[in-house]
Amino acid sequence: MKEKLVRYRPGIDPEPLDKTDWERVDRMTDEEIEAAALSDPDAQPMTEEELARMFRPNSLRELRKRLALSQAEFAERFRINLRTLQDWEQARRVPDEVARNYLRLIARDPQFVAEAVQA
């Protein structure tokens, strides 16, 4: 069954009616919530391995701020294209596996990596 697409224009259209039965949701136990989530084939939980390999843009911003570097300074120090760094931080692009490993090295020993790439 196809659902009708509802277009909503804030300030123009009246707010659409909520189709969620919140009373039923509030009565669900944690086990029922988990079972409902697991029954959705499009929302399966990630494995520990998948989570470990996942890129988190916030962690890159936090690393850069911990090093007290602007985007331009970070990009220059570690020889990363500035536009690429911006795309990573704003989640427009995801670094490939090699780049993620490079970022992990920077996080572990930024001084060593900076010296190595400047040599």
N, C-alpha and C positions, 0 to 999 in steps of 0.2 A: 504494500500500500504506500503510495506516495503522499507525503505531507505537503500541504500548501505552504509555499514560501511567504512569510510575512515580512513586508518591508516596513521599517519604522524610521520616521524622520523626526528626531527630537525637536520639540517646539512647534511642530506642524501637525503630526498625527497624534491621536490619543494613544497612551501607552497600551501595548498589547496585553491581553490577559495572560497571566502565568498559568501554564498547563501542568505545573508540578504540584503534586499532592503533598504539600509540606507536612501535614499532620501524619501521613503514612511514613514519610521519610524520618520524621522525628521519633516514631515508634519503632523503627528498625533497630535491631541489635547490631553490634559490631560484626558478628558473624554473617548476618544477612547482608550488610553493606559490602563486606568483602566478597561474598558469593555473587552479589549483583555485579560488582566491578569485574570479577574474574570471568563472568559470563559474556562480557563484551569483547568480541574478538579484536576490535580496534584499539583496545586499551589494556593490553596485557602488560604485566609488570616486567621490568628489566631485570636481567640476571645481575649478580654481583660483578661479574666480568664486564658486562655491558656498561654498568654504572661507573666502574673504574676507568673505562676508556672514554667515557663521555666528556665532552668539552663544556665547561661552564664559563661563559663570558665574564661573570662577576669575579671569578677567581683570577682572571687575567688583570682586570682593573685593580683588584686588591693587591696583587703582586706589584703592579706598577706604582701604586700609591705607597706601598710598604717601602719601596725603593726611593720614594720621593722624586719620581720622574714624571715629566709630562709625556704625552703620547709621542711627541717628536723626539724628546730626549731618549726615551726607551727604545724607539725604533732605530735611532742612530747608534746608540750604544751596542745594541745586539744585532745590528745589520738586518733589520726587518723593514720591509717596505711600509711606509707610514700609512698609506691607504689600506693595505692589507691588515695592519694592526687595528685601524679604525673599524674595518669591516668585521673583524673578529670580536672586538669589544662590543659592537652594536648588534651582534648576532646576525649580520647580513650574510656572513660566510662562516664556515667551520674549518679550522685548520686541519690539514691531513694528518695522518699518524706521525710522520716525521716531524712536522711542525709542533705537534702536541708534545712529542718527546723532547724537542728542543726547549719548549716552554717549561717543561718539568725540570730540565737541567738548570735553566735560569733560576727557577724557584729554589732549587736546592743549593746552588752555589753561584750567585750572580757575579761575584767578583772574578772567579775563575773563568766563567764563560766570557765576560767582557774582555778580560786579558787575552784569552785565546782567540777571539775574533778580531782583536785589534792588532795582533802580531803579524 
